Amino acid sequence: MFGTVPIIVIGVVFALSAAWIAQHVFGTPIGWIRAILSGGVVYAITVPLARVALEASDVTAGGQFDVSSAIGILFVAVALGWQLAIAVTVIMLSELFWPSDRGWHPIRAAKGIIRRRKRMLRYAQTLRIASKHGLSLYGSHRRGEEQDVPTALVAAMNEAGVTFMKVGQVLSTRDDILPREFTEAFATLQMQTSPMSWPTAKAAIEAELPGALEESFEWVDERPLATASLAQVHAARLQPEAGAEQGASVVIKIQRPDARASVKIDSDIIVRLAADAELRASWARAYGLSALATEFTRSLAEELDYRIELANTELLRATLAQSDVKTIHVPAVYASLCGERMMVQERVEGVPFARMNGTLPDDMVAGGGVAHTETYAFDAHVVAGTFAATAVKPFPTAREIADSLVDTVFEQIAVRGVFHADLHPGNIILRPDGEITLIDFGSVGVVERSMRRMLIAMMSAMAAEDDIALTDLLLMIAADASAGGDIDRAALQHEIGVILTRMHNGSTDASIFRDVIDVLRRHQMSLPPGLVLVFRTIASLEGTLRLLVPDYDMVDRAMSRTPHFLRVGFDPAEMLAEAQVKMQVVGEQLRRLPRRIETFASQLENGTFGMSLRMFRDPFERGWIASLVGQLTTTLVGVALIVTAVVLLISGGGPLLTQDVGLFAFIGALLGLAGMLLVLRALRTSLRRPVDGA
């Protein structure tokens, strides 16, 4: 009937047609090459089957029509239709189980293979580390043996690398969702890293500079001052400016070249594991583990961008400039030399709090005082100028230094709303003049105004031992994580009251905030992450201050300063502006009220008053319902056609079109084909993948 060349030509047209139909059935771009190849394979397989079927139906014999040409062409058309339907089905299934996104590309495919290989190698390495520390599925805990799980997790995270160490550090701040033994263990994470070689560090620095290293720096110390998991720090001196004898002394914080690639692979693994956990475990869904993982990887990516740290530094500098305490400083940053992977800032001379041993360094207090020079300007009409006055002030005591730091940090949190969120001992430096410099602003907390008001109110309630007020405030702030479950208010208030009573009759420390979080967790409630970060920062600050003053009562100092924070935060101009805004809102609502009342009364009088549900008022919702009904209708019609086709094929009957095929059987084949196409069309939305995040 057809020669080889016509069959090949028909096959090419068939493959192109199958790919085109599949694309329009999907409604999204598909991989054309794979679709055409799939159509060609289906055609090659089904052509012999179609020939057998046509010969069995007495349509053809010996490659020639055994019926009239019109009847033969009809049968061939039906066979081609079924072949197209099978090809489209194969393409749809391949796209469902092996999405080709926007088409197959050899470079993209090669990159995908490399990424999958790296991910699998990292999976294997992580599992090996977990197994080494007894955390595998067949570890000691599976055999019923005793095991310190938090310690094992910390050891495994330390060895697994920077990303998992960062996960542990983030989890150490989530007292609201993890038991205390885990958060305390995670807080000890401190991965030991080997320093980069100087040639590697120099190449990384020059990659961020517009020119050679010598053009910007007079010298750079090849030995690092500090080494971390993501970066290392080198001392340096800038090239002197015009008229200066020497340049400023600075430090260079340069990111490790392999940090981004490592974090990217591990972040991909964490997001995938979190999504898989949500599919398998109810607790993961309850805590929104996938969203937490996504937020963590986003914040970690931001931490790799030092331009964000530069912005944080300037934000903290502006915040401290508004404070009455002028003994806390932020180092100067040289923005023109900073980039995505490098920070250049003033080198701070002094002693980190990490080196304190319960007292001030002897060499600082040996002089007995610190000289301070103040410059004053004068203008006596005839004579104008400036003069300087130098006075020697006694070196501040350790407690005075601690008090000034507490006042500043709590003012940042409760009044300004911007605070340094990583106040560990290495980030606070005591200068030779008795003042303090904060460093490393990669983590900065922000508390909105409404939350700051609640926080000051909570501090006031704690200071007054008002358990009723504190309970009410916590209920206003905390989110009920029990999916609408009832809260035992009396039990909650009792536990809060016990905490406050202990605080006012015994020693006070930052554990009071952790105790409050523990109470909320027992009642299936959780605080906003920003407030949890505040509590964690306060706890970290207390531990740092006790390296300077072992018996320092930070909470008592903060509580006693609450009235001061209220005064500082009170701004008559802001209060007046807020009152004006509220009056304007209320006035606008009152202005519209008479019209609404008149409309309501008129509808009641005319009998036209009615109520409508808000459900499905949105056009998108109505469109979704219409689409759903349309899919259901199309599916039912398709299934009905297929059932009818089966009945007609089995029953046969009707005028004979060939010696063995009746009209009813032929119509059944047509109806079956139409039904299959309708079902495929109905599945289009179910199988279609979103485009551009839609």
C-alpha positions as CSV (number, residue, x, y, z in Angstrom):
1,M,0.0,0.0,0.0
2,F,2.8,2.4,1.0
3,G,6.4,2.2,0.1
4,T,9.4,2.8,2.4
5,V,9.8,6.5,1.6
6,P,6.2,7.4,2.1
7,I,6.2,5.6,5.4
8,I,9.3,7.5,6.6
9,V,7.8,10.8,5.4
10,I,4.6,10.0,7.3
11,G,6.7,9.1,10.3
12,V,8.4,12.5,10.4
13,V,5.1,14.3,10.0
14,F,3.7,12.0,12.7
15,A,6.5,12.8,15.2
16,L,6.2,16.5,14.6
17,S,2.4,16.4,15.0
18,A,2.7,14.4,18.2
19,A,5.1,16.9,19.7
20,W,2.9,19.8,18.7
21,I,-0.2,18.2,20.1
22,A,1.5,17.3,23.3
23,Q,2.8,20.9,23.7
24,H,-0.8,22.3,23.3
25,V,-2.2,19.6,25.6
26,F,0.3,20.6,28.3
27,G,0.0,24.3,27.8
28,T,3.7,24.8,28.8
29,P,6.9,24.5,26.9
30,I,8.3,21.0,26.6
31,G,11.5,19.4,25.4
32,W,11.0,19.4,21.6
33,I,13.9,17.0,20.8
34,R,12.7,14.4,23.3
35,A,9.1,14.8,22.2
36,I,9.9,14.3,18.6
37,L,12.1,11.3,19.4
38,S,9.4,9.8,21.5
39,G,6.9,10.3,18.7
40,G,9.2,8.6,16.2
41,V,9.8,5.6,18.5
42,V,6.0,5.2,19.1
43,Y,5.4,5.4,15.3
44,A,8.1,2.8,14.6
45,I,6.6,0.4,17.1
46,T,3.0,0.9,16.2
47,V,3.2,0.8,12.4
48,P,3.7,-3.0,12.4
49,L,0.9,-3.4,14.9
50,A,-1.4,-1.2,12.8
51,R,-0.6,-3.3,9.7
52,V,-1.5,-6.5,11.5
53,A,-4.7,-4.9,12.8
54,L,-5.7,-3.7,9.3
55,E,-5.0,-7.1,7.8
56,A,-7.0,-8.8,10.6
57,S,-9.9,-6.5,9.9
58,D,-9.7,-7.4,6.1
59,V,-9.0,-3.8,5.3
60,T,-5.7,-4.7,3.6
61,A,-4.3,-7.8,2.0
62,G,-0.7,-8.1,0.7
63,G,-0.1,-4.4,1.2
64,Q,-3.2,-3.4,-0.8
65,F,-6.6,-2.2,0.1
66,D,-9.1,-5.1,0.2
67,V,-12.0,-2.6,0.4
68,S,-12.9,0.5,-1.4
69,S,-10.4,3.4,-1.2
70,A,-12.7,5.6,0.9
71,I,-13.3,2.9,3.5
72,G,-9.6,2.0,3.6
73,I,-8.5,5.6,4.1
74,L,-11.0,5.9,7.0
75,F,-9.5,2.9,8.7
76,V,-6.0,4.2,8.2
77,A,-7.0,7.6,9.6
78,V,-8.4,5.9,12.7
79,A,-5.2,3.8,13.1
80,L,-3.1,7.0,12.8
81,G,-5.4,8.7,15.4
82,W,-4.8,5.9,17.9
83,Q,-1.0,6.0,17.2
84,L,-1.0,9.8,17.9
85,A,-3.0,9.3,21.1
86,I,-0.4,6.7,22.3
87,A,2.5,9.0,21.4
88,V,0.9,12.0,23.2
89,T,0.4,9.8,26.3
90,V,4.0,8.6,26.2
91,I,5.2,12.2,25.9
92,M,3.0,13.4,28.8
93,L,4.2,10.6,31.0
94,S,7.8,11.3,30.2
95,E,7.3,15.0,31.0
96,L,5.6,14.1,34.2
97,F,8.3,11.8,35.6
98,W,11.3,13.5,33.9
99,P,10.5,17.2,33.4
100,S,12.5,18.9,30.7
101,D,11.8,22.4,32.0
102,R,12.2,24.6,28.9
103,G,13.8,22.1,26.7
104,W,16.8,19.9,26.7
105,H,20.2,21.5,26.3
106,P,23.5,19.6,26.3
107,I,25.3,22.1,28.5
108,R,22.4,22.3,31.0
109,A,22.1,18.5,31.0
110,A,25.9,18.1,31.7
111,K,25.7,20.7,34.5
112,G,22.7,18.8,36.0
113,I,24.6,15.5,36.0
114,I,27.6,17.2,37.7
115,R,25.3,18.8,40.3
116,R,23.6,15.4,41.0
117,R,27.0,13.7,41.3
118,K,28.2,16.3,43.7
119,R,25.0,16.1,45.7
120,M,25.2,12.3,45.9
121,L,28.8,12.4,47.0
122,R,27.9,15.0,49.7
123,Y,25.0,12.8,50.7
124,A,27.3,9.8,51.1
125,Q,29.9,11.9,53.0
126,T,27.2,13.3,55.4
127,L,25.8,9.8,56.1
128,R,29.3,8.5,56.8
129,I,29.9,11.3,59.3
130,A,26.6,10.7,61.0
131,S,27.3,6.9,61.1
132,K,30.7,7.6,62.6
133,H,29.1,9.5,65.5
134,G,26.4,6.9,66.1
135,L,23.6,8.7,64.4
136,S,22.9,6.2,61.6
137,L,19.7,4.1,61.4
138,Y,21.6,1.1,62.8
139,G,23.6,3.1,65.4
140,S,23.7,2.4,69.1
141,H,20.3,4.0,69.7
142,R,18.7,1.3,67.4
143,R,20.3,-1.4,69.6
144,G,18.9,0.1,72.8
145,E,22.2,1.4,74.1
146,E,22.7,4.7,76.0
147,Q,23.7,7.6,73.8
148,D,24.2,11.3,74.3
149,V,22.3,12.4,71.2
150,P,22.9,16.2,71.5
151,T,26.7,15.7,72.0
152,A,26.8,13.3,69.0
153,L,24.9,15.8,66.9
154,V,27.3,18.6,67.8
155,A,30.3,16.4,66.9
156,A,28.8,15.4,63.6
157,M,27.9,19.0,62.7
158,N,31.4,20.2,63.5
159,E,32.8,17.6,61.2
160,A,30.2,18.0,58.4
161,G,31.3,21.5,57.7
162,V,30.2,25.1,57.7
163,T,26.6,24.8,56.5
164,F,25.6,22.2,59.1
165,M,27.5,24.1,61.8
166,K,25.4,27.2,60.8
167,V,22.2,25.0,61.1
168,G,23.2,24.1,64.6
169,Q,23.9,27.7,65.5
170,V,20.5,28.7,64.2
171,L,18.8,25.9,66.0
172,S,20.6,26.9,69.2
173,T,18.4,30.1,69.2
174,R,15.1,28.1,68.8
175,D,14.4,27.4,72.5
176,D,10.7,27.6,71.5
177,I,10.8,24.4,69.5
178,L,13.7,22.4,70.8
179,P,14.4,20.9,74.3
180,R,17.0,22.8,76.3
181,E,19.6,20.1,76.2
182,F,19.7,20.4,72.4
183,T,19.9,24.2,72.3
184,E,22.7,24.2,74.9
185,A,24.6,21.6,73.0
186,F,24.2,23.5,69.7
187,A,25.4,26.7,71.3
188,T,28.9,25.1,71.8
189,L,29.4,24.5,68.1
190,Q,32.8,25.9,67.1
191,M,34.3,24.3,64.0
192,Q,38.1,24.2,63.8
193,T,39.3,25.3,60.3
194,S,42.7,25.4,58.8
195,P,43.8,28.8,57.4
196,M,44.1,29.6,53.7
197,S,47.6,29.8,52.3
198,W,48.8,33.3,51.6
199,P,48.9,32.9,47.8
200,T,45.2,31.7,47.9
201,A,44.2,34.6,50.2
202,K,46.1,37.2,48.1
203,A,44.4,36.0,44.9
204,A,41.0,36.2,46.6
205,I,41.7,39.7,47.8
206,E,43.0,41.0,44.4
207,A,39.9,39.5,42.8
208,E,37.8,42.0,44.8
209,L,40.1,45.0,44.1
210,P,40.1,47.2,41.0
211,G,43.9,46.8,40.7
212,A,46.9,45.2,42.2
213,L,47.1,44.6,46.0
214,E,49.9,47.2,46.3
215,E,47.8,50.0,44.8
216,S,45.4,49.9,47.8
217,F,47.5,48.6,50.7
218,E,51.0,49.6,51.8
219,W,51.4,46.1,53.4
220,V,49.3,43.1,54.3
221,D,50.3,40.6,57.0
222,E,50.5,37.2,55.4
223,R,49.7,35.5,58.7
224,P,45.9,35.6,59.4
225,L,44.7,37.3,62.6
226,A,41.7,35.0,62.7
227,T,40.4,32.0,60.8
228,A,36.7,31.1,60.5
229,S,34.6,28.6,58.5
230,L,33.6,31.1,55.8
231,A,36.5,33.6,55.9
232,Q,39.7,34.7,57.5
233,V,41.1,38.1,58.6
234,H,44.4,39.7,57.8
235,A,45.9,42.8,59.3
236,A,46.9,45.5,56.8
237,R,47.7,49.2,56.3
238,L,46.2,51.4,53.6
239,Q,48.3,53.4,51.2
240,P,48.9,56.9,52.9
241,E,46.7,59.7,51.7
242,A,48.2,63.0,50.4
243,G,50.1,64.7,53.2
244,A,49.9,61.7,55.6
245,E,53.0,59.9,56.8
246,Q,51.3,56.5,56.8
247,G,48.0,55.0,55.9
248,A,45.3,53.8,58.3
249,S,45.6,50.5,60.1
250,V,42.9,48.1,58.9
251,V,41.8,44.5,58.8
252,I,40.8,42.6,55.7
253,K,38.0,40.0,56.0
254,I,38.2,37.8,52.9
255,Q,35.8,35.0,52.0
256,R,37.2,31.5,51.3
257,P,37.0,30.8,47.5
258,D,35.3,27.5,48.0
259,A,32.7,28.7,50.6
260,R,29.9,29.5,48.2
261,A,30.1,26.2,46.3
262,S,30.1,24.2,49.6
263,V,27.2,26.2,51.0
264,K,25.2,25.8,47.8
265,I,25.4,22.0,47.7
266,D,24.6,21.7,51.4
267,S,21.7,24.2,51.1
268,D,20.2,22.1,48.3
269,I,20.5,19.0,50.4
270,I,18.9,20.7,53.5
271,V,16.0,22.1,51.5
272,R,15.3,18.7,49.8
273,L,15.5,16.8,53.2
274,A,13.1,19.3,54.8
275,A,10.6,18.9,52.0
276,D,10.9,15.2,52.2
277,A,10.4,15.3,56.0
278,E,7.2,17.4,55.6
279,L,5.8,14.7,53.3
280,R,6.6,11.9,55.8
281,A,6.2,13.4,59.3
282,S,3.4,15.4,60.9
283,W,5.8,17.2,63.3
284,A,7.7,18.6,60.3
285,R,4.5,19.9,58.8
286,A,3.5,21.4,62.1
287,Y,6.7,23.4,62.4
288,G,6.8,24.3,58.8
289,L,10.2,22.7,58.4
290,S,10.4,23.4,54.6
291,A,9.8,27.1,55.2
292,L,12.3,27.2,58.0
293,A,14.9,25.5,55.7
294,T,14.2,27.9,52.9
295,E,14.6,30.9,55.2
296,F,17.8,29.5,56.7
297,T,19.4,29.0,53.2
298,R,18.3,32.5,52.3
299,S,19.9,34.0,55.4
300,L,23.0,32.0,54.8
301,A,23.3,33.2,51.3
302,E,23.0,36.8,52.6
303,E,25.8,36.1,55.1
304,L,28.0,35.3,52.1
305,D,27.3,38.7,50.7
306,Y,29.5,41.2,52.7
307,R,27.7,44.1,51.1
308,I,24.8,43.2,53.4
309,E,27.2,43.2,56.4
310,L,28.5,46.6,55.3
311,A,24.9,48.0,55.3
312,N,24.3,46.4,58.7
313,T,27.5,48.1,60.1
314,E,26.3,51.5,58.9
315,L,22.8,50.8,60.3
316,L,24.2,50.0,63.7
317,R,26.5,53.1,63.6
318,A,23.5,55.3,62.9
319,T,21.5,53.6,65.7
320,L,24.4,54.1,68.3
321,A,24.7,57.8,67.3
322,Q,21.2,58.4,68.7
323,S,22.1,56.8,72.1
324,D,22.9,58.9,75.2
325,V,25.8,56.4,75.9
326,K,28.8,57.5,73.9
327,T,31.2,54.8,75.1
328,I,30.2,52.2,72.5
329,H,31.6,52.4,69.0
330,V,31.5,50.8,65.6
331,P,34.7,50.6,63.6
332,A,35.0,52.7,60.5
333,V,34.4,50.8,57.2
334,Y,36.2,51.6,53.9
335,A,33.2,51.1,51.5
336,S,35.2,51.8,48.4
337,L,37.4,48.7,49.1
338,C,34.5,46.4,50.2
339,G,32.7,44.0,47.9
340,E,30.6,40.9,47.8
341,R,33.4,38.8,49.2
342,M,35.6,41.2,51.1
343,M,35.3,43.7,54.0
344,V,38.0,46.3,54.9
345,Q,37.5,48.1,58.2
346,E,39.4,50.0,60.9
347,R,41.6,47.8,63.0
348,V,40.5,47.9,66.7
349,E,43.2,47.9,69.4
350,G,42.1,46.3,72.6
351,V,41.3,43.2,74.5
352,P,38.3,41.0,73.5
353,F,36.0,40.0,76.3
354,A,36.9,36.4,75.5
355,R,40.3,37.0,77.1
356,M,38.8,38.5,80.3
357,N,39.2,36.5,83.5
358,G,36.8,38.1,85.9
359,T,38.6,41.4,86.0
360,L,40.1,44.2,83.9
361,P,43.5,43.7,82.3
362,D,46.2,45.0,84.6
363,D,48.0,47.0,81.9
364,M,44.8,49.0,81.3
365,V,44.2,50.1,84.9
366,A,47.9,50.5,85.8
367,G,47.9,54.1,84.6
368,G,45.1,55.1,87.0
369,G,43.3,57.3,84.5
370,V,42.5,58.1,80.9
371,A,43.1,61.5,79.3
372,H,40.1,62.9,77.4
373,T,40.5,66.0,75.2
374,E,37.5,68.1,74.4
375,T,37.5,70.8,71.7
376,Y,35.4,74.0,72.1
377,A,34.6,76.7,69.6
378,F,34.1,80.4,70.6
379,D,33.1,83.5,68.8
380,A,33.5,86.9,70.7
381,H,32.7,89.0,67.6
382,V,36.3,90.4,67.6
383,V,38.0,87.2,68.1
384,A,36.9,83.7,67.1
385,G,38.5,80.3,67.2
386,T,38.7,77.0,69.1
387,F,40.5,75.8,72.2
388,A,41.1,72.3,73.6
389,A,40.8,71.2,77.2
390,T,42.3,68.0,78.4
391,A,41.1,66.3,81.6
392,V,42.2,63.0,83.2
393,K,39.3,60.8,84.1
394,P,39.6,57.7,86.2
395,F,39.6,54.5,84.3
396,P,36.1,53.0,84.5
397,T,35.5,50.1,86.8
398,A,34.5,46.7,85.4
399,R,30.9,47.2,86.6
400,E,30.6,50.6,85.0
401,I,31.8,49.2,81.7
402,A,29.2,46.4,82.0
403,D,26.5,48.9,82.9
404,S,27.2,51.1,79.9
405,L,27.1,48.0,77.6
406,V,23.8,46.8,79.0
407,D,22.2,50.3,78.8
408,T,23.2,50.5,75.1
409,V,22.1,47.1,74.1
410,F,18.8,47.3,75.8
411,E,18.2,50.7,74.3
412,Q,19.0,49.3,70.9
413,I,16.5,46.5,71.4
414,A,13.6,48.2,73.2
415,V,13.8,51.8,71.9
416,R,15.7,51.9,68.6
417,G,14.6,48.5,67.3
418,V,18.0,47.6,65.7
419,F,20.6,45.6,67.7
420,H,23.7,43.5,67.3
421,A,22.4,39.9,67.4
422,D,25.7,38.1,67.9
423,L,27.2,39.4,71.1
424,H,29.6,36.6,71.9
425,P,32.8,37.5,73.8
426,G,34.9,37.6,70.6
427,N,32.8,40.4,69.1
428,I,33.1,42.8,72.0
429,I,36.5,44.6,72.4
430,L,37.6,46.7,75.4
431,R,39.8,49.5,74.2
432,P,42.7,51.0,76.1
433,D,40.6,54.1,76.9
434,G,38.0,52.0,78.7
435,E,35.4,52.3,75.9
436,I,34.0,49.4,73.9
437,T,34.0,48.6,70.2
438,L,31.6,46.1,68.6
439,I,32.6,44.1,65.6
440,D,31.2,41.5,63.1
441,F,27.7,42.7,62.0
442,G,26.8,39.8,59.9
443,S,23.8,39.2,62.2
444,V,21.6,42.2,63.1
445,G,18.1,41.9,64.6
446,V,15.3,44.3,63.8
447,V,12.2,44.7,66.1
448,E,9.2,46.6,64.8
449,R,7.7,49.4,66.8
450,S,4.6,47.6,67.9
451,M,6.8,44.7,69.2
452,R,9.1,47.1,71.0
453,R,6.1,48.5,72.9
454,M,5.1,45.0,73.9
455,L,8.7,44.2,75.0
456,I,9.0,47.3,77.3
457,A,5.6,46.4,78.7
458,M,6.8,42.8,79.4
459,M,9.9,44.2,81.2
460,S,7.7,46.5,83.3
461,A,5.4,43.6,84.2
462,M,8.4,41.5,85.2
463,A,9.8,44.4,87.3
464,A,6.4,44.8,89.1
465,E,5.9,41.0,89.5
466,D,2.6,41.3,87.7
467,D,1.9,37.8,86.5
468,I,-1.6,38.7,85.1
469,A,-0.3,41.5,82.9
470,L,2.7,39.4,81.7
471,T,0.3,36.5,80.9
472,D,-2.0,38.9,78.9
473,L,1.0,40.3,77.0
474,L,2.3,36.8,76.1
475,L,-1.2,35.7,74.9
476,M,-1.2,38.8,72.7
477,I,2.3,38.1,71.2
478,A,2.5,34.3,71.1
479,A,1.0,32.3,68.3
480,D,-1.1,29.3,69.1
481,A,0.6,26.4,67.4
482,S,-2.1,23.8,68.4
483,A,-4.3,24.5,65.4
484,G,-7.0,26.4,67.3
485,G,-6.7,24.3,70.5
486,D,-7.9,25.7,73.8
487,I,-5.2,27.3,76.1
488,D,-5.4,26.7,79.8
489,R,-5.1,30.3,80.8
490,A,-5.1,29.6,84.5
491,A,-2.3,27.1,84.3
492,L,-0.3,29.4,82.0
493,Q,-0.7,32.3,84.5
494,H,0.2,30.1,87.4
495,E,3.5,29.0,85.8
496,I,4.3,32.6,84.8
497,G,3.6,33.7,88.4
498,V,6.0,31.0,89.8
499,I,8.8,32.3,87.5
500,L,8.3,35.9,88.6
501,T,8.1,34.9,92.3
502,R,11.4,33.1,92.0
503,M,12.9,36.0,90.2
504,H,12.0,38.5,92.9
505,N,13.1,36.2,95.8
506,G,16.3,34.8,94.5
507,S,19.1,35.5,92.1
508,T,18.1,36.8,88.7
509,D,19.7,35.9,85.4
510,A,18.8,35.7,81.7
511,S,17.4,32.2,82.2
512,I,14.1,33.8,83.1
513,F,13.5,34.4,79.4
514,R,14.3,30.8,78.6
515,D,11.9,29.7,81.4
516,V,9.2,31.8,79.8
517,I,9.8,30.1,76.4
518,D,9.7,26.7,78.1
519,V,6.3,27.5,79.6
520,L,5.0,28.6,76.2
521,R,6.3,25.5,74.5
522,R,4.5,23.3,77.1
523,H,1.3,25.1,76.2
524,Q,1.9,24.6,72.5
525,M,2.6,28.3,71.9
526,S,5.5,30.0,70.3
527,L,6.9,33.5,70.2
528,P,7.7,35.4,67.0
529,P,11.3,34.5,65.7
530,G,12.4,38.1,66.2
531,L,11.5,38.1,69.9
532,V,13.2,34.7,70.4
533,L,16.3,36.2,68.8
534,V,16.1,39.1,71.3
535,F,16.0,36.7,74.2
536,R,18.8,34.7,72.8
537,T,20.9,37.8,72.3
538,I,20.3,38.9,76.0
539,A,21.3,35.4,77.2
540,S,24.5,35.6,75.1
541,L,25.3,39.1,76.5
542,E,24.9,38.0,80.1
543,G,27.5,35.2,79.6
544,T,29.8,37.7,78.0
545,L,29.5,40.2,80.8
546,R,30.2,37.6,83.5
547,L,33.6,37.1,82.0
548,L,34.2,40.7,83.1
549,V,32.1,40.8,86.3
550,P,31.5,37.2,87.5
551,D,28.5,38.1,89.8
552,Y,26.9,40.7,87.4
553,D,23.1,40.8,87.5
554,M,22.2,41.9,84.0
555,V,18.5,41.4,84.3
556,D,18.3,43.5,87.5
557,R,20.2,46.3,85.8
558,A,17.9,46.1,82.7
559,M,14.7,46.1,84.9
560,S,15.9,49.1,86.9
561,R,16.5,51.0,83.6
562,T,13.0,50.3,82.2
563,P,11.6,53.7,83.3
564,H,14.6,55.3,81.5
565,F,13.8,53.4,78.3
566,L,10.2,54.5,78.6
567,R,11.3,58.2,78.8
568,V,13.8,57.8,75.9
569,G,11.2,56.1,73.8
570,F,8.6,58.8,74.5
571,D,8.5,61.4,71.8
572,P,5.7,64.0,72.0
573,A,6.0,64.7,68.3
574,E,5.6,61.1,67.4
575,M,2.7,60.6,69.8
576,L,1.0,63.7,68.3
577,A,1.5,62.4,64.7
578,E,0.2,59.0,65.7
579,A,-2.9,60.5,67.4
580,Q,-3.5,62.6,64.2
581,V,-3.3,59.5,62.0
582,K,-5.8,57.6,64.2
583,M,-8.1,60.6,64.3
584,Q,-8.0,60.8,60.5
585,V,-8.8,57.1,60.2
586,V,-11.7,57.3,62.7
587,G,-13.0,60.5,61.1
588,E,-13.0,58.9,57.6
589,Q,-14.9,55.9,59.0
590,L,-17.4,58.2,60.7
591,R,-17.8,60.3,57.5
592,R,-18.9,57.2,55.6
593,L,-21.1,55.8,58.4
594,P,-24.3,57.9,57.6
595,R,-24.3,56.8,54.0
596,R,-23.9,53.2,55.0
597,I,-26.8,53.4,57.5
598,E,-29.0,55.1,54.9
599,T,-28.2,52.4,52.4
600,F,-28.9,49.7,54.9
601,A,-32.3,51.3,55.9
602,S,-33.3,51.8,52.3
603,Q,-32.7,48.2,51.5
604,L,-34.7,47.1,54.5
605,E,-37.6,49.4,53.5
606,N,-37.6,48.2,49.9
607,G,-37.2,44.6,50.8
608,T,-34.0,44.3,48.7
609,F,-31.7,43.6,51.7
610,G,-29.7,40.5,51.1
611,M,-26.6,38.6,52.4
612,S,-23.9,37.0,50.3
613,L,-21.1,34.7,51.3
614,R,-17.6,35.9,50.6
615,M,-16.6,32.5,49.4
616,F,-15.6,32.4,45.7
617,R,-16.1,36.2,45.2
618,D,-12.6,36.5,44.0
619,P,-12.3,36.0,40.1
620,F,-9.4,33.7,40.6
621,E,-11.4,31.4,42.9
622,R,-14.3,31.4,40.5
623,G,-12.0,30.6,37.6
624,W,-10.5,27.7,39.7
625,I,-14.0,26.3,40.4
626,A,-15.0,26.7,36.7
627,S,-11.8,24.9,35.6
628,L,-12.4,22.1,38.2
629,V,-16.0,21.6,37.0
630,G,-14.8,21.7,33.4
631,Q,-12.2,19.0,34.0
632,L,-14.7,16.9,35.8
633,T,-17.2,17.2,33.0
634,T,-14.6,16.5,30.3
635,T,-13.4,13.4,32.3
636,L,-16.9,12.1,32.7
637,V,-17.7,12.6,29.0
638,G,-14.4,10.9,28.0
639,V,-15.0,7.9,30.3
640,A,-18.6,7.6,29.0
641,L,-17.3,7.6,25.4
642,I,-14.7,4.9,26.2
643,V,-17.3,2.7,27.9
644,T,-19.6,3.2,24.9
645,A,-16.8,2.3,22.6
646,V,-16.1,-0.9,24.5
647,V,-19.8,-1.9,24.3
648,L,-19.9,-1.2,20.6
649,L,-16.7,-3.1,19.9
650,I,-17.9,-6.1,21.8
651,S,-21.4,-6.2,20.4
652,G,-20.5,-5.4,16.8
653,G,-23.5,-5.2,14.5
654,G,-24.6,-2.8,11.9
655,P,-23.8,-2.8,8.2
656,L,-20.5,-4.5,7.3
657,L,-17.7,-2.1,6.2
658,T,-15.4,-5.1,5.6
659,Q,-15.9,-8.8,5.8
660,D,-15.3,-8.8,9.6
661,V,-15.8,-5.2,10.8
662,G,-19.3,-3.8,11.2
663,L,-20.3,-0.1,11.3
664,F,-20.9,-0.2,15.1
665,A,-17.4,-1.5,15.8
666,F,-15.9,1.2,13.6
667,I,-17.9,3.9,15.4
668,G,-16.7,2.3,18.7
669,A,-13.1,2.7,17.6
670,L,-13.8,6.4,16.8
671,L,-15.6,7.0,20.1
672,G,-12.8,5.3,22.0
673,L,-10.3,7.6,20.4
674,A,-12.3,10.7,21.1
675,G,-12.8,9.5,24.7
676,M,-9.1,8.9,25.2
677,L,-8.3,12.4,23.9
678,L,-10.8,14.0,26.2
679,V,-9.4,12.2,29.2
680,L,-5.9,13.4,28.2
681,R,-7.2,16.9,27.8
682,A,-8.8,16.7,31.3
683,L,-5.5,15.6,32.8
684,R,-3.7,18.6,31.3
685,T,-4.1,20.8,34.4
686,S,-3.3,18.0,36.8
687,L,-0.1,17.1,35.1
688,R,1.0,20.6,34.0
689,R,4.0,22.1,35.8
690,P,4.0,25.7,37.0
691,V,5.8,28.3,34.8
692,D,8.0,31.0,36.4
693,G,7.0,30.1,39.9
694,A,3.3,30.5,39.2
